[in-house]
Amino acid sequence: MPFKLLAIWLALDFLLDASNQYFIHTYKNNARLSQVLCILEYVFYAIIYYNLFRGRAVKKFILVTIALFFVFFVINALFFQSFTTVFPTNAIMTAEILYVIFAILLFRQMLRYPLQVNIMKQSVFWFNTAILFFSTTMFLNLSLMNFYGKYHRDTITLILYFWYSIDIVFSILIGISLLTDKKESIEING
């Protein structure tokens, strides 16, 4: 189930990203699209993690974070980072912190309940590694972008290359997790 949700999210994310140029051309920025992507991404990843965890307390925590994140997102969009004109860095950075918490908790669960399968062959490991890598590096990247955007606009290109590199590595790790999950399904189901 979690990897089916991941595949659905990736297809939806691709379609939304493909409409990026339309939003930029029509509205002169992609703030609306970024805001929608932010909330949808959080909900999808939180539900994926919800399905990966065993413990009821962690599952309840994830459901609470979805509700709280939605409230925070709306308040942020209405009062701090306008839904129509501003990139939602407050919401994205909050989501990145929550993803890191989820990833660490899932690694903890994996250590407490190890499978008899090589960790490199576990799709959950690759997915969790991808999220942990992406969340920590994007948090750093957004922080650097805010700083360099304000004080050193001439070096912002370097930060954008870093961003693109993060996206490429993340996509590779997610691809490995999906391919590994497919191999697991074939081995289990014949």
Backbone as numpy.savetxt, mean C-alpha at the origin, in Angstrom:
# Nx Ny Nz CAx CAy CAz Cx Cy Cz
-8.03 -16.34 -0.63 -8.84 -15.12 -0.63 -7.99 -13.85 -0.63
-6.95 -13.74 0.21 -6.20 -12.49 0.22 -5.54 -12.18 -1.12
-5.08 -13.21 -1.82 -4.39 -12.95 -3.07 -5.36 -12.72 -4.22
-6.58 -13.19 -4.07 -7.62 -12.81 -5.04 -7.95 -11.32 -4.88
-8.05 -10.89 -3.62 -8.27 -9.46 -3.35 -7.11 -8.62 -3.88
-5.89 -9.13 -3.69 -4.72 -8.41 -4.19 -4.77 -8.28 -5.71
-5.15 -9.35 -6.39 -5.25 -9.30 -7.85 -6.33 -8.30 -8.29
-7.46 -8.29 -7.59 -8.53 -7.33 -7.90 -8.02 -5.90 -7.67
-7.33 -5.67 -6.55 -6.81 -4.34 -6.26 -5.81 -3.90 -7.33
-4.94 -4.80 -7.74 -3.94 -4.44 -8.75 -4.60 -4.07 -10.07
-5.65 -4.79 -10.46 -6.37 -4.45 -11.69 -7.06 -3.09 -11.54
-7.70 -2.86 -10.42 -8.37 -1.58 -10.16 -7.35 -0.44 -10.11
-6.24 -0.67 -9.44 -5.17 0.32 -9.35 -4.62 0.66 -10.73
-4.45 -0.35 -11.56 -3.98 -0.12 -12.93 -4.96 0.77 -13.70
-6.24 0.47 -13.59 -7.25 1.29 -14.30 -7.26 2.72 -13.79
-7.17 2.89 -12.48 -7.15 4.24 -11.92 -5.88 4.99 -12.33
-4.75 4.30 -12.29 -3.50 4.94 -12.73 -3.54 5.29 -14.21
-4.21 4.47 -15.00 -4.33 4.75 -16.44 -5.14 6.01 -16.70
-6.03 6.35 -15.77 -6.84 7.56 -15.94 -6.14 8.81 -15.40
-4.92 8.66 -14.94 -4.16 9.76 -14.35 -4.04 10.96 -15.31
-3.68 10.70 -16.54 -3.51 11.79 -17.51 -4.82 12.52 -17.78
-5.93 11.79 -17.78 -7.23 12.41 -17.96 -7.49 13.42 -16.84
-7.23 13.03 -15.61 -7.45 13.93 -14.47 -6.53 15.14 -14.54
-5.29 14.92 -14.89 -4.34 16.04 -15.00 -4.79 16.99 -16.09
-5.21 16.45 -17.21 -5.65 17.29 -18.33 -6.96 18.04 -17.99
-7.89 17.36 -17.37 -9.20 17.95 -17.08 -9.17 18.92 -15.91
-8.50 18.52 -14.81 -8.54 19.30 -13.58 -7.22 20.01 -13.25
-6.23 19.86 -14.11 -4.89 20.48 -13.94 -4.08 19.88 -12.79
-4.59 18.82 -12.18 -3.85 18.05 -11.18 -4.53 16.70 -11.01
-3.89 15.80 -10.29 -4.51 14.49 -10.06 -4.88 14.30 -8.59
-5.17 15.39 -7.90 -5.50 15.32 -6.47 -6.73 14.45 -6.20
-7.77 14.62 -7.00 -8.99 13.83 -6.80 -8.68 12.33 -6.91
-7.93 12.00 -7.94 -7.58 10.60 -8.16 -6.69 10.08 -7.03
-5.75 10.88 -6.59 -4.86 10.47 -5.49 -5.64 10.26 -4.20
-6.62 11.09 -3.97 -7.44 10.94 -2.76 -8.24 9.63 -2.82
-8.83 9.35 -3.97 -9.61 8.11 -4.13 -8.69 6.89 -4.02
-7.54 6.97 -4.67 -6.57 5.87 -4.59 -6.14 5.61 -3.15
-5.92 6.66 -2.41 -5.46 6.53 -1.03 -6.45 5.75 -0.18
-7.70 6.11 -0.22 -8.68 5.44 0.63 -8.95 4.02 0.15
-9.05 3.83 -1.16 -9.28 2.48 -1.69 -8.11 1.55 -1.39
-6.89 2.05 -1.57 -5.70 1.24 -1.30 -5.69 0.80 0.16
-5.98 1.72 1.06 -5.95 1.36 2.48 -6.99 0.28 2.79
-8.17 0.46 2.29 -9.23 -0.51 2.56 -8.85 -1.89 2.01
-8.36 -1.93 0.76 -7.97 -3.22 0.17 -6.85 -3.89 0.96
-5.78 -3.15 1.23 -4.65 -3.76 1.95 -5.04 -4.17 3.37
-5.87 -3.37 4.02 -6.30 -3.73 5.38 -7.14 -5.01 5.35
-8.01 -5.14 4.37 -8.82 -6.36 4.26 -7.94 -7.56 3.90
-6.94 -7.35 3.06 -6.00 -8.44 2.75 -5.31 -8.89 4.03
-4.81 -7.95 4.81 -4.18 -8.31 6.08 -5.18 -8.97 7.03
-6.38 -8.46 7.05 -7.42 -9.07 7.89 -7.54 -10.56 7.58
-7.51 -10.91 6.30 -7.63 -12.31 5.89 -6.37 -13.13 6.14
-5.24 -12.47 6.32 -3.99 -13.19 6.57 -3.75 -13.49 8.04
-4.37 -12.73 8.92 -4.15 -12.91 10.35 -5.04 -13.99 10.92
-4.55 -14.63 11.99 -5.30 -15.67 12.69 -6.03 -15.11 13.91
-5.36 -14.26 14.67 -5.88 -13.79 15.95 -7.04 -12.83 15.83
-8.01 -13.02 16.71 -9.18 -12.15 16.71 -8.85 -10.71 17.11
-7.92 -10.54 18.03 -7.58 -9.20 18.49 -6.97 -8.38 17.35
-6.11 -8.99 16.58 -5.48 -8.29 15.46 -6.52 -7.99 14.39
-7.40 -8.93 14.14 -8.45 -8.71 13.14 -9.37 -7.56 13.56
-9.70 -7.53 14.84 -10.54 -6.44 15.36 -9.80 -5.11 15.24
-8.50 -5.12 15.55 -7.66 -3.92 15.41 -7.69 -3.41 13.97
-7.60 -4.30 13.01 -7.62 -3.90 11.60 -8.96 -3.27 11.24
-10.05 -3.86 11.68 -11.37 -3.28 11.39 -11.52 -1.89 12.02
-11.01 -1.74 13.23 -11.06 -0.42 13.89 -10.23 0.58 13.10
-9.04 0.17 12.62 -8.21 1.11 11.86 -8.88 1.53 10.55
-9.63 0.62 9.94 -10.35 1.00 8.71 -11.34 2.12 9.01
-12.12 1.96 10.08 -13.09 2.99 10.45 -12.40 4.29 10.82
-11.37 4.20 11.67 -10.65 5.42 12.08 -9.93 6.09 10.91
-9.37 5.28 10.04 -8.68 5.85 8.88 -9.66 6.58 7.97
-10.85 6.01 7.80 -11.87 6.66 6.97 -12.25 8.01 7.57
-12.47 8.05 8.88 -12.81 9.31 9.54 -11.66 10.31 9.39
-10.43 9.87 9.64 -9.26 10.73 9.48 -9.15 11.23 8.04
-9.38 10.34 7.10 -9.30 10.69 5.68 -10.29 11.80 5.34
-11.53 11.66 5.79 -12.56 12.67 5.50 -12.19 14.00 6.16
-11.78 13.98 7.41 -11.39 15.22 8.10 -10.21 15.87 7.38
-9.24 15.07 7.00 -8.08 15.59 6.29 -8.47 16.21 4.95
-9.35 15.53 4.21 -9.77 16.03 2.89 -10.62 17.30 3.00
-11.40 17.42 4.07 -12.26 18.59 4.23 -11.52 19.80 4.80
-10.61 19.58 5.74 -10.03 20.70 6.47 -8.54 20.96 6.21
-7.77 19.95 5.87 -6.32 20.15 5.77 -5.78 20.03 4.35
-6.15 18.98 3.66 -5.65 18.76 2.31 -6.84 18.55 1.40
-7.27 19.63 0.79 -8.49 19.66 -0.01 -8.57 18.48 -0.99
-9.74 17.88 -1.02 -9.99 16.73 -1.88 -9.72 17.05 -3.35
-9.96 18.28 -3.75 -9.88 18.63 -5.17 -8.55 19.24 -5.60
-7.71 19.67 -4.66 -6.51 20.39 -5.09 -5.19 19.91 -4.48
-5.22 19.08 -3.43 -3.97 18.76 -2.73 -3.76 17.24 -2.67
-2.53 16.85 -2.90 -2.12 15.46 -2.77 -2.24 15.05 -1.30
-2.84 13.90 -0.98 -3.15 13.54 0.41 -1.96 12.95 1.20
-0.91 13.72 1.37 0.28 13.18 2.05 0.01 12.80 3.50
-0.84 13.54 4.20 -1.15 13.19 5.60 -1.77 11.79 5.68
-2.74 11.55 4.83 -3.42 10.25 4.82 -2.48 9.14 4.35
-1.69 9.43 3.33 -0.78 8.41 2.81 0.26 8.04 3.86
0.84 9.04 4.52 1.86 8.74 5.52 1.27 7.99 6.71
0.04 8.30 7.08 -0.64 7.56 8.14 -0.86 6.11 7.71
-1.29 5.92 6.47 -1.50 4.57 5.96 -0.18 3.79 5.93
0.90 4.45 5.53 2.20 3.77 5.48 2.62 3.29 6.86
2.38 4.09 7.88 2.71 3.68 9.25 1.88 2.46 9.65
0.59 2.48 9.32 -0.27 1.35 9.66 0.14 0.09 8.89
0.56 0.23 7.63 1.04 -0.92 6.85 2.27 -1.53 7.51
3.16 -0.70 8.01 4.36 -1.21 8.68 3.96 -1.99 9.93
3.01 -1.48 10.68 2.52 -2.19 11.87 1.93 -3.53 11.48
1.10 -3.55 10.43 0.50 -4.81 9.96 1.59 -5.79 9.54
2.58 -5.29 8.79 3.64 -6.16 8.29 4.44 -6.77 9.44
4.78 -5.95 10.42 5.54 -6.46 11.56 4.72 -7.49 12.34
3.43 -7.22 12.53 2.58 -8.18 13.22 2.45 -9.48 12.43
2.39 -9.38 11.10 2.29 -10.60 10.31 3.60 -11.39 10.34
4.74 -10.71 10.30 6.01 -11.43 10.44 6.08 -12.12 11.81
5.57 -11.44 12.82 5.53 -12.05 14.16 4.68 -13.31 14.14
3.52 -13.23 13.50 2.66 -14.41 13.39 3.36 -15.53 12.62
4.09 -15.17 11.55 4.79 -16.18 10.77 5.88 -16.86 11.60
6.50 -16.12 12.50 7.53 -16.72 13.36 6.90 -17.61 14.44
5.75 -17.20 14.94 5.09 -17.97 16.00 4.45 -19.25 15.47
3.98 -19.22 14.22 3.32 -20.38 13.62 4.00 -20.70 12.28
5.22 -21.21 12.33 5.95 -21.47 11.08 5.33 -22.62 10.27
5.39 -22.46 8.97 4.94 -23.52 8.06 6.11 -24.42 7.73
5.81 -25.60 7.27 6.86 -26.54 6.88 7.28 -26.33 5.43
7.12 -25.10 4.95 7.48 -24.74 3.58 8.60 -23.70 3.66
9.56 -23.83 2.77 10.64 -22.85 2.70 10.03 -21.44 2.61
10.55 -20.54 3.41 9.97 -19.18 3.47 10.01 -18.48 2.12
11.01 -18.78 1.30 11.12 -18.16 -0.02 10.03 -18.65 -0.98
9.34 -19.71 -0.60 8.26 -20.25 -1.43 6.88 -19.88 -0.89
6.85 -19.02 0.12 5.58 -18.60 0.71 5.15 -17.26 0.13
3.99 -17.23 -0.47 3.48 -15.99 -1.07 3.25 -14.91 -0.02
2.85 -15.31 1.18 2.61 -14.34 2.26 3.91 -13.61 2.60
5.02 -14.34 2.62 6.32 -13.72 2.91 6.63 -12.64 1.87
6.46 -12.95 0.60 6.77 -11.99 -0.47 5.83 -10.79 -0.43
4.56 -11.03 -0.19 3.61 -9.93 -0.08 3.98 -9.02 1.09
4.24 -9.62 2.24 4.55 -8.85 3.43 5.86 -8.09 3.27
6.84 -8.71 2.64 8.10 -8.03 2.37 7.88 -6.83 1.45
7.04 -7.02 0.44 6.73 -5.93 -0.49 6.09 -4.75 0.24
5.13 -5.04 1.09 4.44 -3.97 1.83 5.40 -3.28 2.79
6.20 -4.06 3.51 7.14 -3.47 4.46 8.17 -2.60 3.73
8.70 -3.10 2.62 9.66 -2.32 1.83 9.02 -1.03 1.32
7.86 -1.17 0.70 7.20 -0.02 0.09 6.82 1.02 1.14
6.24 0.57 2.23 5.76 1.51 3.25 6.89 2.30 3.89
7.98 1.62 4.22 9.09 2.33 4.87 9.78 3.27 3.90
10.02 2.83 2.69 10.71 3.69 1.73 9.83 4.83 1.24
8.53 4.58 1.10 7.64 5.67 0.66 7.47 6.71 1.76
7.45 6.27 3.00 7.38 7.23 4.10 8.60 8.14 4.04
9.77 7.55 3.86 11.00 8.33 3.72 10.92 9.23 2.49
10.47 8.68 1.37 10.41 9.44 0.13 9.47 10.64 0.24
8.29 10.43 0.81 7.35 11.55 0.96 7.90 12.61 1.90
8.59 12.17 2.94 9.22 13.13 3.84 10.27 13.95 3.11
11.09 13.27 2.33 12.12 13.98 1.54 11.48 14.91 0.52
10.40 14.45 -0.11 9.72 15.29 -1.10 9.20 16.57 -0.46
8.61 16.44 0.70 8.11 17.64 1.38 9.25 18.60 1.69
10.37 18.07 2.17 11.51 18.92 2.50 12.13 19.53 1.25
12.44 18.69 0.26 13.10 19.20 -0.95 12.16 20.07 -1.77
10.87 19.74 -1.76 9.91 20.57 -2.48 9.83 21.97 -1.91
10.05 22.08 -0.61 9.95 23.39 0.04 11.27 24.17 -0.03
12.41 23.46 0.14 13.68 24.17 0.26 14.66 23.97 -0.90
14.53 22.88 -1.63 15.48 22.57 -2.71 14.75 22.04 -3.94
13.96 22.87 -4.56 13.15 22.44 -5.69 13.99 21.90 -6.85
15.24 22.32 -6.96 16.08 21.89 -8.07 16.47 20.42 -7.98
16.41 19.80 -6.81 16.80 18.40 -6.65 15.61 17.46 -6.53
14.42 17.94 -6.81 13.21 17.10 -6.68 13.22 15.95 -7.68
13.90 16.10 -8.80 13.96 15.04 -9.81 14.60 13.78 -9.23
15.61 13.94 -8.42 16.26 12.80 -7.79 15.27 12.03 -6.91
14.45 12.74 -6.19 13.44 12.12 -5.33 12.42 11.37 -6.19
12.06 11.93 -7.34 11.11 11.25 -8.23 11.70 9.95 -8.79
12.98 9.95 -9.11 13.63 8.71 -9.56 13.61 7.67 -8.44
13.83 8.12 -7.22 13.76 7.23 -6.07 12.36 6.63 -5.96
11.34 7.48 -6.16 9.95 7.04 -6.12 9.70 5.96 -7.17
10.13 6.21 -8.41 9.93 5.25 -9.48 10.65 3.94 -9.19
11.84 4.02 -8.61 12.59 2.82 -8.25 11.84 2.01 -7.19
11.27 2.70 -6.22 10.48 2.04 -5.18 9.30 1.32 -5.83
8.61 1.98 -6.74 7.46 1.37 -7.42 7.87 0.12 -8.19
9.02 0.17 -8.85 9.48 -0.99 -9.63 9.78 -2.17 -8.71
10.53 -1.93 -7.64 10.86 -3.01 -6.71 9.59 -3.56 -6.07
8.67 -2.68 -5.68 7.41 -3.11 -5.09 6.64 -4.00 -6.07
6.56 -3.59 -7.32 5.83 -4.37 -8.33 6.46 -5.75 -8.52
7.79 -5.79 -8.52 8.48 -7.08 -8.65 8.15 -7.99 -7.47
8.21 -7.46 -6.26 7.92 -8.27 -5.07 6.46 -8.73 -5.04
5.54 -7.87 -5.43 4.13 -8.27 -5.49 3.94 -9.33 -6.57
4.61 -9.16 -7.70 4.55 -10.17 -8.76 5.05 -11.52 -8.28
6.15 -11.52 -7.54 6.68 -12.77 -6.98 5.65 -13.39 -6.03
4.99 -12.56 -5.22 4.00 -13.11 -4.28 2.83 -13.73 -5.03
2.39 -13.09 -6.10 1.27 -13.66 -6.88 1.68 -14.94 -7.60
2.89 -14.96 -8.16 3.37 -16.16 -8.84 3.59 -17.30 -7.84
4.11 -16.97 -6.68 4.32 -17.98 -5.64 2.99 -18.54 -5.17
1.98 -17.67 -5.03 0.65 -18.13 -4.61 0.06 -19.05 -5.66
0.27 -18.73 -6.93 -0.25 -19.57 -8.01 0.41 -20.95 -7.96
1.74 -21.00 -7.72 2.44 -22.28 -7.60 1.92 -23.07 -6.41
1.67 -22.38 -5.28 1.13 -23.06 -4.10 -0.23 -23.67 -4.42
-1.07 -22.92 -5.13 -2.41 -23.41 -5.48 -2.32 -24.62 -6.40
-1.40 -24.59 -7.35 -1.24 -25.71 -8.28 -0.77 -26.95 -7.52
0.20 -26.76 -6.61 0.72 -27.90 -5.84 -0.37 -28.48 -4.94
-1.18 -27.63 -4.33 -2.22 -28.10 -3.41 -3.36 -28.77 -4.17
-3.79 -28.13 -5.27 -4.95 -28.62 -6.01 -4.60 -29.59 -7.14
-3.33 -29.71 -7.43 -2.91 -30.60 -8.52 -3.10 -29.91 -9.81
